[in-house]
Amino acid sequence: MRNDHDPVGLTRRGVIGEVLASAVGLNLVGLLRARAEAAPLVRGAKGALLPIRSCIAIFYYGGPSQLETFDPKPDAPSEIRGEFGAIETSVPGLRVSEHLPMIARVMHKTALIRSMHHKNTLHDPASIHTFTGRLPPQGDFELFSATPQQFPSW
């Protein structure tokens, strides 16, 4: 907003920007408050709330079924549940496949999401929807070669 040719240090563009920003509540204090409230926090080792600094997303493109990994449904009828057993984790009441003992020990440090769903029948549109949050514009289709991504992805 500073202008070396103006002794007061204001420019027309800077003043208009400041007026518009303050009119809609986008001042520095408001921006910092909004960022602080939006930042997800976790409890650290000593109980202090800390911002989340990283995330590892495990995405099996055509990999094992959720029934064979993180959602074994041990109490479901045999025709529904996976063929492998389920073991307890570090989270009381949460069970995972018997083939994931090391992950079971650190489940208290993870966020297991079982509520995501889509109506796609093929892997390609389902993965585009999962990673971008948008349905692919071509609809439910199978890709046989790489295509440019239509939307930003995490």
N, C-alpha and C positions, 0 to 999 in steps of 0.2 A: 504494500500500500504506500510505500515511501517513494517520493519523487524528488530527485536532486534539484530540479528546476523550480520546485514549489517550496518557498520558505517554511510553510506550515507543515509540509510533509504529506499532504493528502492529495490523492488523485480522484477524479470524478468516478472512475471505475471502482476504486477502493471504497469510496464512501457508499456507492450504490450497493456494493457487495456486503458491506457491514450492516447497512440498513435492512437489506433483505434477510441476511443471516439472523440478525437479532429479532426481526419480525416473526420468523418461524421458529425461534428458540434454538438456533444453532450457534450459540456462543461457546466459547472454549470450556467453561464450567459445565454447561449442558452436554457438550460432546464427551468430555471426560467421564461424567456421571453415567451417560448412556453406555459407553464402552465398559465401564466397571460393572454395571448391572448386567450387561449381556455376556460377559466373560464367564464361561463355565468354570466352576471351582471344584476341587477335590480336597479331601482331608490328607494332610501330609503325615509323616511318621510321628511328629510331636503334637498332632491334633490341629495344627494351623491350617487355614484354608489357603490353598495354592491354586493358581491358574493351571488349567490343563495345557501342557506344552507339546504333546505329541499324540498321535493316534495310529494304530496299526489296524488296517481293515483286511480281513481274510476273506477273499472272494474266490470260491471254487467254481471256475467256469466248467461246468459239466463234471465236477468232482463228486465226492461222496455225498450221499443224501443227508439231510438234516437228521433223519432217523438213525443214521449210523455215526453221527458226530455229536452235535450239541443239543439235540432234542429227541432223545431216544424213546420217550413215551413208555417207560417200563410197566406202567399199570394198564396200558391199552391191550385189547385183544391181540392174539398172536398174528392175525392177518393184517394188523395195522402197524404194530411196533416193529422196530428193526430186529435183525437176527442176532445182534450182539447185546451183551449185558450192559447195565448202567452202573456207574460208581458214584459215590458221594463226592462232592467238591468242597472247597474251603468256604463255600456259601451254604449255610444250612438250608436243606430242602431242595437244592439244585443238584441235578445229576447229569452226567455226560457219559458218553460211550466208554466202555471199559478199555478201549484202545487209546484213550487220552489221559493217562495218569498224571503226566507232568503239567498239562493244562489244568487239570482238576485241582492241583495244589495252588494255583495262582488265580483261580476264578474270582476271588475277591478284588482283584485288580483290573477286572474286565467289565465291559458293558455288553451283555449278550442281548441281541435284538432278535426277538422271535415274532414280532408283529408286522413286519414288512410283507407286503403281498402285491401281486399284479395279476392282470388277466391275460397276459401274453402266453402263448403256447410254445414258443421257440426261444432258445437261449439268446440269440442276438438282440431282439427287441427287449427282452427281459433285462439283459445286462445294461443296455442303453438307458432304460427307464430307471434301473437301480442306481447307476452312477451319475445320472444327470438330473433325475427327478422329473423328467419329461418323457412323454410317449414319443417314440420315433415317428417322424412325419410320414414315413413310408408304410406305417402300420406293422402288423405282425408278419415279419418276413425272415427268411434265412439268408445270411450273407455268405457268399462263397469266396469272397476276397475282401481285403481291407478297404474301408471307405473312410473319407474324412469325417471327423466327428462334427455333428451339427450343433451341439450345445456344450457349454463349459461343464467340466466334470471334476469331481473331487479326486 
